[in-house]
Amino acid sequence: MAPPFLPRPLHRPPPDARGDRSSRADGPGPRQGALSEARLPASDASFELPAHPLSVGAARRVVRELLTVWDVPEGVRDDVVLVVSELITNALVHAGGTRIGCRLHRTAERIRVEVADEITGDAGSALPVTCRPGPEDPHGRGLLLVEALSLGWGVTLPSDRAARVVRADLRSV
């Protein structure tokens, strides 16, 4: 079984289903460069993570690698990585589920980031909102960063499952 902090691609069947043993679950996990080898359209990618604090760093690494493959300029890449980090952190803190999904879609003008969480227990269906923390408050700045770096952001409650999908659009150049 793979360690809990490794992302699991949503866009590829499990290794056993393909007959491909190169990234077996009992092996060392995804290989370096695995995203560049994926058979994906050049403008869309998604992956899933366990709801675990180490997943934030794993998501940053995967997104940075993907954006490098997409030849996204470094400054834009940094902004997208920070937004992904903040949205995944929020999903970990506020949702209570076991999995977090992340999707990136690129067009000529923008990159859309979507982070989907599972709503369980006390999380309810509360929508995320920006707040204005005081100078001594240790939390509450994530969505302010997302708002500052993005062209816009929002949230959707899918009708087919107990989840929230938070999206942010950033410039792609």
N, C-alpha and C positions, 0 to 999 in steps of 0.2 A: 504494500500500500504506500502511496506517495505521501511525503510529509504534508502537514496541513497548510503550509504556506506557499505551495506551488500552484500557480493558476492552471485551470483546466480549460482548454479551448472548447468553445461551444460549436465552432464551425467545422470540426473534424470528428469523424467517428472514433470511438475508443480504439486503441492499437489492436486489440484482439479481433475486432470486427473487420479491420482492414487486412489482417494477417501480417501486419508490420510490427516487428518487435523492437524497433529502434528506440522507442521511448516507453518501454514497458513500465507498468505501474510499480513493479518490484525493483526497477532499476534506479538510477540516480535522478530521475525526473526529466523534465524537458531539456533538450540539448540547447546549447548556446546557438542562436541563429534560427531557432525553430520557426519563428514567425515568417522569416524570409523564405522558408521552404514551403510554407502552407500554400495550398491551392485556393487562393482567395482572390476575389476581385480587388484591384489595387486601391479601391476606395472604401472598403468596408471590412471591419474585423470585430470580433467579439470573443470574450472569454469569461469564465466563471471562476470565482474564488470562494474558499471557505470563509465564513464570518469569523476571522481570527486576526488579531492585531498585526501579525507578520504579513498578512495579505496586502497591507497598504504598500509596503516596500516592494513586494513582488509585482503589484500592479504598476508602480512607477517604472520598474525595470522593463516590463513587457511593453508598456505604452511608449517609453523612450525608444526601445528597439524598433517598434512598429513605425513610429514617426520618422526615425532615421531611414528605414527602408523606403518609406514614402517620400523621402527627400524634403521633408518639412524643414524650413529654416530654424536655426537653433533657438532664437528668441521665442518663436511661436511654440516650438517643442517644449521649452521650459514652462511656458504658460499653460499648455495643455496638461503636462505632467502634474503641475501644481493643482489644477482644477480637479483632475482625476483623484489625486491624493486627498483633497478636501472632501469630495463627494463620497468616496469610499469610507473615509473616516466617519463621516456623518451617518452612513448606512450602518456601520459597526456600532456606533454609539446609540443610535435612536431606533433601530428596527427590531432587533432581537431574533432574526432568523438565523439559518445555518449557512446560507449561500448568498453571494452577491454577484450580480452579473454586470459586465462592463462592455459597452459597444461604442465603437468610434466609426463615424461616417464622414468621409472627406469629399467636398466638392471643390471647384476652382476658387470659390470665395470663402468657404468656411469649413471648420471641422466641428462636427456635433459629437459631444460626449454624452452618453446616457449611462447612468448607474441605476440598476434595479435591485431593490432589496426585498426581503420577505418580511411582511408585517406579522408579528406574533405577540400574543399576550398583551401586556400593558402598552405596547407601541401604538395600538389602535390605528386609526387612519389619519392622524394629525399630519398636516402638510408642513414642510419645512418653510421657515420664514427667516429673513435676516433680522438680526437684533443689533442693538447698540450697546455692547458691553462697556462697562466702566474701565478705567485704566488699570485697576487692580484685579479685574475678573480674568481668570486663567483660560476661559473658554468663550465661544460665541463669535469668533471672527472668521470662521470658514466660509460661510455664505457671503460675507462682505468681500472676501478675496475673490470668490467666484464671480460676484457681481462686478467687481472692478476689472477683472481680466476678460470677461466675456462680453459678447455683443448683446446677450440676453440669456436668461435661464428661466426654467419653469419646472413644474412637476405634474405628473399624470398618475391617476389611480386606475390601473387596468381593471376592466370589468370581469375578466376571467380568473383572477387570482387575488389573494390578499398581498398586495405589493404596492410599492411606490417606484416610479421611474422619474428620476431627477435628471434633467437635461441642461446642457449649457452649450451655446454656440460661440465659437471663437474664430477669429480671422485665420485664414490658412496661409497667408503670405505676409 
